[in-house]
């Protein structure tokens, strides 16, 4: 610190003050970028070659068939449930079957004597008879 003195709050240097001629080494940056791109290209080529080799080995091991499960299926239909071809008509049929169950009479269990009655009649009967409940507990005597 022998070359610096305080004069008016600003440091003063003895002799000539120098500065850098260049901030960065452009050649080194471009060289690093080119090396990085070359390494990326080499890695991509190695991965591609490995993929091609493994695909070829898998095809040879399976007898040359690319999709063995698809060849065995042939023209079989897929299992249920399948896609609907006429969804609006299917919905109408479903709703009419539900309405028939809700608004008609049918046996649920003939041996036990359980029947299905229309829902309107079931609601009327429930209002007349009331819902089942537990009997009220008698009040406890006061001592």
Order of alpha helices (4+ residues) and beta strands (2+ residues): beta-beta-alpha-alpha-alpha-beta-beta-alpha
